[in-house]
């Protein structure tokens, strides 16, 4: 068996293969509630054959949204809508489904990307934003309010409450969002964290908030329930968070009982300098993988070809690969990868006859 198509365990959850659909924001919710677009979108991805599907960044409080149309999980109505969506999908798919819980921090209150993505002031439908320090993301963006110690404690509890809702709604796993310049990442990076208290300064202090949230969430979910973390391996900016610090953080996540670490990159600073190429972030995941003991690592970053995805797992650079934009372009990417690599994969019964005649034993 090709290792890309071998099972892997994340705490008490067994994935049928190593292909992950990462969180990809849809900016289409109604007051934080998933709508028919989400049911169709995630329903389609749930029959892709991927080993794990992670629902997009979901805010733990209203001011934690990126846009007014972000998903949320801070009230009962949202919880019920998430449950209804999952129940519908699960009537025809057994794909494990997780959810990413996050807070936008200083990158909150912006318009949808296809509408320009500009910052929204309170007078324009936005809201007041917060961050570890009163440093705006970029010129023209709001200056965030610096979080107090009481605010940090309240936000930790917001993550806990959302995690409880996620479990009740039926999600199989939780991913905490500490990447792409959002709140937890803002604590990690010296470019956005200028605090002088226990949450700023040293690496140990900058890691404190994400690790406190991880511990608090793990304390309220079932014992073997997987809680992973997504992190940016580097800010791709001078003086910022880097892969050496990320390695230390990954070890701390492993020690704290994290189920996996999902290594992406960038998003913290508009001054980032990124050279795009196939698998351009895989080296970050590989550095983390080499430094941890048993913590499963997910690699991501322009992984579009089955051979590249397979080689990442075969060579031990990561345990799993996340296929994002390529999956939006080709929602049957895992089927096609299985065909190319001579493997079998799960498929819904009504689609079994779609197997090309020149492909042997594609579907389980």
C-alpha positions in Angstrom: 0.0 0.0 0.0 1.2 3.5 -0.8 1.7 5.2 2.6 -0.4 8.2 1.5 -3.4 5.8 1.5 -2.6 4.1 4.8 -4.6 4.7 8.0 -3.4 7.0 10.8 -4.6 7.6 14.3 -5.2 11.0 15.9 -5.8 10.1 19.5 -9.1 8.1 19.4 -9.9 9.0 15.8 -8.6 6.7 13.0 -8.3 8.3 9.5 -8.6 6.0 6.5 -5.8 7.8 4.7 -3.3 10.7 5.0 -5.1 13.2 2.7 -6.6 16.2 4.6 -8.9 18.9 3.3 -7.7 22.0 5.3 -9.9 24.8 6.5 -10.8 27.2 3.7 -12.9 30.2 4.6 -16.1 30.5 2.6 -17.3 34.0 4.0 -20.9 32.9 3.4 -22.5 32.4 6.8 -25.7 34.0 8.1 -25.0 35.5 11.5 -22.4 32.9 12.1 -24.7 30.0 11.0 -23.8 27.6 8.2 -26.2 27.9 5.3 -27.1 25.7 2.3 -23.8 26.8 0.6 -21.9 25.2 3.4 -24.0 22.0 3.3 -23.4 21.7 -0.5 -19.7 22.7 -0.2 -18.8 20.4 2.7 -21.1 17.6 1.4 -19.2 17.6 -1.9 -15.8 17.4 -0.1 -17.1 14.7 2.2 -17.4 12.3 -0.7 -13.9 13.2 -2.0 -12.4 10.2 -0.3 -10.1 12.4 1.9 -9.1 11.0 5.2 -10.1 14.2 7.1 -12.2 17.2 6.3 -11.7 20.3 8.5 -14.4 23.0 8.4 -13.3 26.5 8.0 -12.2 29.0 10.7 -15.1 29.4 13.1 -15.2 32.3 15.5 -15.5 31.7 19.2 -17.1 35.2 19.7 -18.7 37.7 17.4 -15.7 40.2 17.5 -13.4 37.3 16.6 -14.7 37.0 13.0 -12.6 37.9 10.0 -15.6 39.1 8.1 -19.3 39.6 9.0 -20.0 36.4 7.0 -17.7 34.1 9.0 -19.0 31.0 10.7 -19.4 31.2 14.4 -20.0 28.8 17.3 -20.7 31.2 20.2 -24.5 30.6 20.6 -27.1 27.8 20.6 -28.6 28.7 17.2 -25.1 28.3 15.6 -24.6 25.1 17.3 -27.9 23.7 16.1 -27.1 24.8 12.5 -23.7 23.1 12.6 -25.3 19.9 14.0 -28.0 20.0 11.2 -25.3 20.3 8.6 -23.2 17.5 10.0 -26.3 15.2 10.3 -27.2 15.8 6.7 -23.6 15.1 5.5 -23.3 12.0 7.6 -26.4 10.5 6.1 -24.2 9.6 3.1 -20.6 10.0 4.2 -18.5 8.5 6.9 -15.6 10.9 6.4 -14.2 12.2 9.7 -15.0 15.9 10.0 -13.2 18.4 12.2 -13.7 22.1 12.8 -11.1 24.9 13.2 -11.8 27.3 16.1 -10.2 30.7 16.0 -10.3 34.4 16.7 -9.2 36.9 14.0 -7.6 39.4 16.4 -6.2 42.4 14.6 -7.2 41.0 11.2 -10.9 41.0 12.1 -13.6 43.2 10.7 -12.7 43.1 7.0 -14.8 42.6 3.9 -15.0 39.4 1.9 -11.9 38.8 -0.4 -13.9 38.9 -3.6 -15.4 42.3 -2.5 -11.9 43.8 -1.9 -11.2 42.5 1.6 -10.9 46.1 2.9 -11.0 46.8 6.6 -14.5 47.6 7.9 -14.8 50.4 10.5 -17.7 50.2 13.0 -19.6 52.8 11.0 -19.3 50.6 7.9 -20.5 47.3 9.4 -17.4 46.4 11.2 -16.6 46.3 14.9 -13.9 47.2 17.3 -11.0 44.7 17.2 -8.5 43.5 19.8 -5.0 42.0 19.8 -2.1 41.2 22.1 -0.7 44.7 21.4 -2.1 47.9 20.0 -0.4 47.4 16.6 -2.5 47.5 13.5 -2.0 44.8 10.8 -1.3 47.4 8.1 -1.7 51.1 7.3 -5.4 51.8 6.9 -6.5 49.1 9.3 -8.0 49.7 12.7 -5.7 50.0 15.7 -6.7 47.1 17.9 -7.3 47.4 21.6 -4.6 45.7 23.7 -6.0 42.8 25.6 -5.9 42.9 29.3 -5.2 39.8 31.5 -9.0 39.7 32.2 -9.7 39.8 28.4 -7.3 36.9 27.9 -9.0 34.8 30.5 -12.4 35.6 29.0 -11.2 34.6 25.5 -9.8 31.3 26.8 -13.2 30.6 28.2 -14.8 31.5 24.8 -12.6 28.8 23.2 -13.7 26.3 25.9 -17.4 27.1 25.3 -17.0 26.8 21.5 -15.2 23.5 21.9 -18.0 22.1 24.0 -20.5 23.2 21.3 -18.3 21.6 18.6 -18.4 18.2 20.5 -22.1 18.4 21.0 -22.7 19.3 17.4 -20.9 16.1 16.3 -17.5 17.2 15.1 -14.8 14.5 15.2 -11.9 16.7 16.0 -11.0 20.3 16.8 -8.2 22.4 15.3 -7.1 25.5 17.1 -6.1 28.3 14.7 -2.6 29.7 15.6 -1.6 30.5 12.0 -2.0 33.1 9.3 -1.7 36.2 11.5 -4.8 35.7 13.6 -5.0 36.1 17.3 -3.0 33.1 18.6 -0.4 33.7 15.9 -0.3 37.4 17.0 0.7 36.2 20.5 3.4 34.0 19.0 5.1 36.5 16.8 7.4 39.3 18.1 6.2 41.4 15.2 2.7 41.6 16.7 3.4 41.0 20.4 5.1 43.9 22.2 3.6 43.0 25.6 5.8 43.3 28.8 3.7 41.0 31.0 3.6 37.2 31.2 2.2 36.9 27.7 5.0 38.8 25.9 8.8 39.1 25.5 10.4 35.6 25.8 9.4 32.7 23.5 8.0 30.9 26.6 5.7 33.9 27.3 4.6 34.4 23.7 3.6 30.7 23.6 1.6 31.0 26.8 -1.8 31.9 25.4 -2.1 29.3 22.7 -0.9 26.6 25.1 -3.3 27.7 27.8 -6.2 27.5 25.3 -5.0 24.0 24.2 -4.9 22.9 27.8 -8.3 24.4 28.6 -10.0 22.9 25.6 -8.4 19.4 26.2 -9.7 19.6 29.7 -13.4 19.8 28.6 -13.5 17.4 25.7 -13.6 13.6 26.0 -10.2 12.1 27.0 -9.2 10.6 23.6 -10.8 13.4 21.5 -8.3 14.9 19.1 -7.4 18.6 19.5 -4.8 19.7 17.0 -3.1 23.1 16.3 -2.5 24.9 13.0 0.5 27.1 13.0 2.5 29.2 10.7 6.0 27.8 10.5 7.4 31.2 9.8 6.2 34.8 9.2 8.4 35.0 6.1 9.4 38.4 7.4 12.6 39.8 9.0 12.5 39.7 12.8 9.4 37.6 12.9 8.3 34.2 14.1 10.6 31.6 12.5 10.8 27.8 12.1 13.3 27.5 15.0 10.7 29.0 17.4 8.0 26.9 15.7 9.9 23.7 16.5 9.9 24.7 20.2 6.2 25.4 20.1 5.5 22.0 18.4 7.4 20.2 21.1 5.2 22.1 23.7 2.1 21.1 21.8 3.2 17.5 21.9 3.9 17.7 25.6 0.5 19.2 26.2 -1.3 16.3 24.5 -2.0 17.9 21.1 -3.3 15.4 18.6 -1.4 16.8 15.6 0.2 20.0 14.3 -0.7 21.5 11.0 2.2 23.5 9.6 1.4 26.3 7.2 3.1 29.7 6.9 2.8 33.5 6.7 -0.2 35.7 7.1 1.1 37.8 10.0 2.7 40.7 8.2 2.0 42.5 4.9 5.8 42.7 4.5 6.1 39.0 4.1 8.3 37.8 1.2 7.2 34.4 -0.2 8.5 32.6 -3.2 5.7 30.3 -4.4 6.6 26.9 -5.8 5.1 23.4 -5.5 5.4 22.3 -1.9 7.0 25.6 -0.9 6.1 25.1 2.8 6.9 21.4 3.1 10.4 22.2 4.6 8.7 23.8 7.5 6.7 20.7 8.3 9.7 18.6 7.8 11.7 20.6 10.3 8.9 20.2 12.8 8.6 16.5 12.0 12.3 15.9 12.7 12.0 17.6 16.1 8.9 15.9 17.6 8.7 12.4 18.9 5.3 11.0 18.0 3.2 14.1 17.2 1.6 13.7 13.7 2.5 16.5 11.4 0.4 17.9 8.4 2.2 19.6 5.5 0.5 22.1 3.2 1.5 24.6 0.5 0.8 24.2 -3.2 0.7 20.4 -3.0 -1.2 19.7 -6.2 0.2 16.5 -7.7 -0.3 13.0 -6.3 3.3 12.1 -6.7 4.4 15.1 -4.7 1.9 14.3 -2.0 2.9 10.7 -1.8 6.6 11.6 -1.7 6.1 13.8 1.3 4.7 11.0 3.3 7.0 8.3 1.9 10.1 10.3 2.8 8.9 11.1 6.3 8.7 14.8 5.8 5.2 14.8 7.2 2.6 12.3 8.3 -0.3 13.8 6.3 -0.7 16.3 3.5 -3.4 19.0 3.2 -4.8 19.6 -0.3 -6.5 23.0 -0.3 -7.0 25.0 -3.4 -6.3 22.0 -5.6 -9.3 20.3 -3.9 -11.6 23.3 -4.6 -10.5 23.0 -8.3 -10.9 19.3 -8.3 -13.2 18.0 -5.5 -12.4 14.4 -6.6 -8.6 14.9 -6.1 -8.2 11.9 -3.8 -10.0 9.6 -6.4 -7.7 10.8 -9.1 -4.6 10.4 -6.8 -5.7 6.9 -6.0 -6.0 6.1 -9.7 -2.6 7.5 -10.5 -0.9 5.7 -7.6 -2.7 2.4 -8.1 -4.6 2.5 -4.8 -8.2 2.0 -3.7 -10.4 4.6 -2.0 -13.9 5.0 -0.6 -16.6 6.4 -2.9 -20.4 6.8 -2.6 -22.3 4.0 -4.2 -24.2 6.1 -6.7 -20.8 7.2 -8.2 -19.1 3.8 -8.3 -19.8 3.4 -12.0 -17.8 6.5 -12.7 -14.6 4.5 -12.5 -12.7 4.7 -15.8 -12.4 1.4 -17.6 -8.6 1.6 -17.7 -8.3 1.9 -13.9 -8.5 -1.3 -11.9 -10.1 -1.6 -8.5 -10.3 2.1 -7.7 -13.1 2.0 -5.2 -13.1 0.0 -2.0 
